[in-house]
Amino acid sequence: MAPDSQSIDGLVQQITTSNNLEALAHTLRTSGTSGRDVREFILASSMSSGQDPLSVLDLRNNTLGVMYILSARLNIYLNAQSGVQRPPWAIVTQFCEIFDPEQARLAPERIVMLAKSLTRYAQEQGKLKLAIPLLYSLATRLPITLSTLTPIHHILLLTTLQARHITPEITRLLIEHPIDDLYMYSNIYPDHNLSYIDNLVYHYLGGVILTKTGNYTAAIDYFETALTAPSTTNSPPAGLQLEALKKLRLVQCIAMGGPQPLPKYTSPVLTRILKSTPYQNLINAFPGSLHAKDRGEGPSSGNNRLKQLVSKDRDFYASECNLGLVELLVAEAPKWVIKRLTETYVTLGLAEIGRYVGVDDEQQVRALVLKMIESKTIIATISDLGIVTFHDAPDTADVSVEDIRTLLGDLPSGTNLTKISVPILLEAVQVQSTHLAELDMEVGRSKEFIAKAIKTGGGISSALFFLRHPGIVQHTRFRYVYGWSRKWVRTRWGFS
Amino acid sequence: MANGPPTPPPTTDVEIQDEARMSDASALAVEASSDPASESTSNAAPQPPLSPPIQLQDPYQLIFPRIAELSSQKRWIELIDIAEMTEINASNDQQLSRLFVIVPLILAYLIQNDLPIAKLVLERLPIDIRMSPLISNLGSLTKAYSAGAYEQIYSKANALVNLVAQPEFQQPELAQVINAMVECFLSSFRDRTFLLLSRAYTSMTLSLAEMYFGLGADELLPIAARHGWAYDTSTKVLKPVPTNETASFFPPAASSLANFNFIAQSVSLLEM
């Protein structure tokens, strides 16, 4: 057979008659004697009979071919518009819903190309939100697991935010499937590969979306991932990482009462820069923070100080698009004042609490305390005379994992540890250890790790030493992976 | 089922309208999602509309019967999914019939206690839809709910019901769905409040309880008594009894073999 890959008719014939997908993929990928651009044009043209090749091919069984044609046509239509017939949107939609992932994985860069061009097309038509379900389908069905990051993921999140259409589906994807793997492939178009920035953007935007939907613990994890993504040595951290740090600090104050210690592998440059911004003062003035200077003085002055700081730098926060979070922070501050009161008092009247918090109206204070009891931030009961009694955590805790985080918050050194029932902790630790063991095995198996171990340790024996003692991963690049996997495991623990 | 009496032919105006909408909905449900997108974009690909343009351009009204059906069956998650899909695929989101979908969507989020997303939905609406009395009522209900202002929640819910009961409100089916959903919301809200108060209060005055539940004393006391709350008539004080909420912790009863494996494995690792 003399395969004619220089005309669209020949290509269509090959696509429909080929039995060997690998060979077909190779044919489609190599442009042969004609250049790459000419090949794109060929793919985008209609058949010699005037027919649309897409009407001849089956969207599911000929996924590979359709992928090439669709992406070429959309791309050229958007860039050159030279008489190329735009594929009907209905076909694009249908393809994204029913394409065959196995075939698509033979040429993933075309799917990425398709994702980018369809987003651009939707945007130019002014209907950006139409792209969201298509991108979702592409991003979730292309990789083998849902926790694999593709170049499409960050486009999906960006589109969601730009179209202002956050759905429970996206939130579920972010919470239940945190990223633990990357979808890498080699291809001839370097700009469709997964890049470092994609990872940053995805986790940063993921954190933003989760903050908007009120899932603060998950948002914190996402911001931390964006923040601690390793860069090559000696290069400064990305600006996006500084933004992630700012938002992380704000959300930590809102959700956990104060800034939590950062992971050890965070770039110190970031913390240094943050210290010189107004954010640092704001965080220090927050009631749950360790530095809060008003621990001894009249407590409600702390709240006023917070409001003063905010009004002073209001424009600054607005220009950084953090004003909403900052105002939320001020609104939540009274709760953490009350939380600190639980360390000192066993019972307290509502009026007294009001005095501490700076709120006069008893009904408001009552509502505030009730809200805190509802969210399990404190454990307390109110009597009919308006006396609030604070309790310790019960012995047998039917405390869910979420509650453990808020109750523990920032564990003060050594002082009264809350009693949580042993079976819960044991189960959580078991799950965590199995995950960790799996990841360790995976890391230990990888070629790069073994090569590095041999280089640094000297000899095969040390490589074997590392293999046999999973968990001892020192001074290699995979410090990142280890820390990352620990974080991933923490996230799993939090949400499994 | 085959021997049941035949359905009487549609007589009233409403039934005729419903019938027309139902048959068109089933025929066009498939096209509704793709057509609004393609009719604005296709100039080369001929896709002749199969029915009068008015219905083609209104996916909100087309999907409403399905929403009403799901609402009567209390299948909130499916309702939310369908409503969100319609929202995404609709080409013209400025038209007022969007209310057919938006109002049940927000109410469904409130019933599911998914407050942040309900607020996000309200925020993404265009100005003129937000100004409509239905949405501004719904907005104040959501605001009251998020602030935990119990009295306001009940008064706003009542205001909403009163609004759709007015004769000027032209959409009886929508009014029906709204009434049903508000009722569901109030009942699930009262359940949640009940659990919370049992946990949070050792004793509370009757007037306070009336405020929390939005019910008068004569309706409230029997319910409270059923749950074991003691009532002291002289001081008018209720004593809640903490109910056992379903524990989120499931004891690892059946996993003893898994436990054994795990322990054996960790011990062997230590040995190495």
Interface residues (C-beta under 8 A of the other chain):
Chain A: Q85 R86 P88 W89 A90 T93 Q125 K127 K129 L130 I132 P133 R164 H165 I166 T167 P168 E169 T171 K212 T213 G214 A367 L370 K371 I373 E374 A380 T381 I382 S383 D384 T389 A397 D398 V399 S400 S421 P423 I424 L426 E427 Q430 S433 T434 A437 R468 H469 P470
Chain B: S34 A37 S38 S40 T41 S42 A44 A45 Q47 I80 D81 E84 M85 E87 I88 N89 S91 D114 L115 P116 I117 L120 E123 R124 A147 G148 A149 L196 R199 A200 Y201 T202 S203 M204 T205 L208 V237 E245 A247 S248 F249 P251 P252 N259 F262 Q265 S266 L269 M272
